[in-house]
Amino acid sequence: MFGLRRFGIKLGLETIQDILTALGNPQDRYKVIHVAGTNGKGSVASALANILTTAGYKAGLYTSPHLVRFNERISIDGRPIADEDVVRAYKRVREVHKGDRQPTFFEFTTAMAFYEFGRQNVDWAVVETGMGGRLDATNVVRPELSIITNISIEHPEYLGETIPQIAAEKAGIIKTGIPVVTGVDQAEAVVVITQAAAAKEAPLYRLNVDFHVEPEVGGEFTHVGIDNTWRHMRTGLAGRYQLDNAAMVLAGCELLARRHPRLSRETVREGLGRNRWPGRLEIVSTAPFVIIDGAHNLAAARNLATFLREELRTRDLTLVVGILADKPYKEMLQELVPLCRKIILTTPRIHRALPVETLHEYVRTLTSDITVIPDVGEAVKHAMSNAADNDAVCIAGSLYVVGEAKAYLETQGIPSFQRKTGH
């Protein structure tokens, strides 16, 4: 199946529609929440799935990429599906595909997820887009709710080089009459999404316009929502920016609760508070303090920098970083490197990774304490073994770096996939 990656990225719906038709259109057998956006998709999607599970529904979750094991992409009630389920779904999709074009890796895995959710009779599936929205393989669903988290420039060769162009691609998930929740705040993007929603007669609800959050003491917050004001809410994910993600989750739950009363305030509060999402401001050790965050684009790097500045400013910080070649690596490093005492440069085992030599050439203009360790596992080992108990280590720059770091940490007794659910 991984050999399908040689077919690259091909945006379009014809191939996935042909496969799903041959499978009996399993995506039509359960309710769907569709989530798009540049950042925050996984955090929002995982929270919604966890809330649905807490409410007593059988809930599937489809996200990408995986960090350590393929199974992580397809989970049900907070647990990745079993190996035998992966094999069964793979064989079934391979068996039915008779099209002229080989499916891409993402098309194939999307079909596997939709098939498996149908086979296991889920009540709901929360589905994250892979790239964009309009021509993304997931955009064959008829959702109960659509969410567009936020927009920044990424994958310009596929989605466009301007915010309005990218907004138009994300807005492609908007369906006729289906409510849309969004955290998009750039005026030029808001115009595009508003027009797309109006054309589809889809009710649109905007963060900080139709709903917002107000921080409370002790990490809790008040959700001033569309229909309700919910006090003493708490998200299980770290980082101030997660409040915006939580606000979109709660607004979505308010809309769903109009027809699905199981989604009570108490259930929503419990499910949101229990949510965990691996590889996103994930604390994996306390002595030394080790945090893992994908921070795979400029917006995410800025969010990480804010967290490091606010939460770890009293600690000596070592950054283990590797970045892919299609990312604005100089701008990302400008955000992170000045906050750290030591830098360890590494590179994940993927052909799109920037060579450590390229990273070093630029990082040396920002700091002098630089170590080059190409192997991610060895880089993490070096960082942790040379850190005092009160020091901190941050592993970031790419979800592929995070995945290899977690695979190494698993050999040290730290599980690679930890989720808490409502059950």
Residue, then its C-alpha position, 0 to 999 in steps of 0.5 A: m500500500f505504501g508503494l502507492r505513494r509513488f503516484g503522488i498527490k492527485l486532487g480529484l474525486e472521480t477515482i475515490q467515487d468509483i471505489l466507494t461505489a464498488l464498496g456500496n458507498p459505506q460513507d452514506r451509512y453513518k453521520v459525518i462531521h467534516v473538518a478542514g483547515t490549515n492547522g487545528k484539524g486534528s485537535v478539533a476532530s479528535a475532540l469531537a470524536n471523543i465527545l461523541t464517544t462520551a455521549g454513548y455513540k460509536a464514533g470513528l475518527y479519520t485523520s492523517p498523517h499517522l505518527v508511528r503506525f498506520n492504524e492511528r489514521i483510522s480509530i473507533d472510540g478512541r482506539p486505532i483499529a487492529d492490524e487484522d482490520v487494516v489488512r481486511a480493509y486493504k484487501r477489500v479496497r484492492e479487490v474492488h478497484k477496477g478504474d483506469r488510474q491507480p488510486t493515490f495513497f490517500e485515496f486508498t486509505t480514505a476508502m479503507a477508512f470509510y469501508e471500516f467505519g461501515r463494517q463496524n457500524v459506527d454511528w458517527a465518523v469525524v473526517e479530517t481532510g488531507m489537503g484543501g477540501r474541494l477536490d480532497a478525497t474525503n469530500v464525497v461525504r454528506p456531513e451533518l456539520s462542516i468545520i473550517t478551522n483556519i487558513s494560512i498559506e501551505h501547499p501553494e502548488y496545489l491550493g494556490e498562492t494567495i489566502p483567497q485561493i486557499a480559502a476557496e479550496k477549503a470552502g469546497i467542503i461546504k454543502t447545501g443547507i449544512p451548517v458551517v463553523t469557522g475560525v478563519d479571521q482574515a478579511e479576504a478569506v472571510v469574504v470567500i467563505t461567506q460567499a460560498a456559504a451563502a451560495k449553498e444556503a449553509p448557515l455560517y457561524r464565525l469564531n469571535v462573531d457568533f461565539h467566543v471564549e472567555p478565559e477563567v482562572g485555573g485553566e478553565f474558560t467560559h464558552v459564550g456560544i450560539d445557543n448557550t453560555w457554558r462556564h467552567m469548560r476545560t480542554g485536555l490539550a495544552g496551548r492558548y491557541q487550543l481555546d480557539n479550537a475548543a470554541m469551534v468544537l463547542a459551537g459545533c456541538e451546540l448545533l448538533a445538540r439541536r437534533h441530538p440531545r445526548l450532547s448535553r453540556e455535561t457530556v461535552r465538558e467531559g469529552l472535551g476535557r478528556n481529549r488527547w491528541p498525540g504529537r501536539l504539545e504533548i508532554v512525554s517526560t517531566a524530568p527532564f521536561v520533554i514536549i513534542d509538537g509537530a509545528h510543521n508550518l509557520a503558523a504552528a511554529r508561532n503557536l509553539a513559540t508562544f507556548l515555549r515563551e510563556e511556559l518554559r522561559t525559566r528552563d534551559l531549553t534544547l530544541v531538536v528540529g527537522i523540517l521538510a523542504d516545502k516549508p518556510y524553514k527560515e521563518m519557522l527557525q526564526e520563531l523557535v531558535p532564539l528561545c533555545r539555548k541548544i539546537i540539535l538539527t536532525t532529518p526525518r526519513i522521508h525524501r522531502a526532508l531538508p538536509v541537515e546541512t541546509l538547516h545548519e547553514y541558516v541556524r548558525t546565523l541565529t546561534s552558535d550552540i548547534t549539534v548535528i545528529p541526522d538520525v531522529g532517535e539518536a538526536v532525541k537520545h542525545a538531547m535527553s541524556n544531556a539535559a538536567d532534570n530541570d531542563a526542557v527538551c522540545i522536539a518539533g518542526s515536522l510530524y515526521v520528526v515527531g513520529e520517529a521521535k515517538a517510535y524511539l521513545e516507545t523503545q524507552g517505555i513511553p507509549s506512542f499513542q495515548r488517548k483517553t475517551g469517555h468510556 
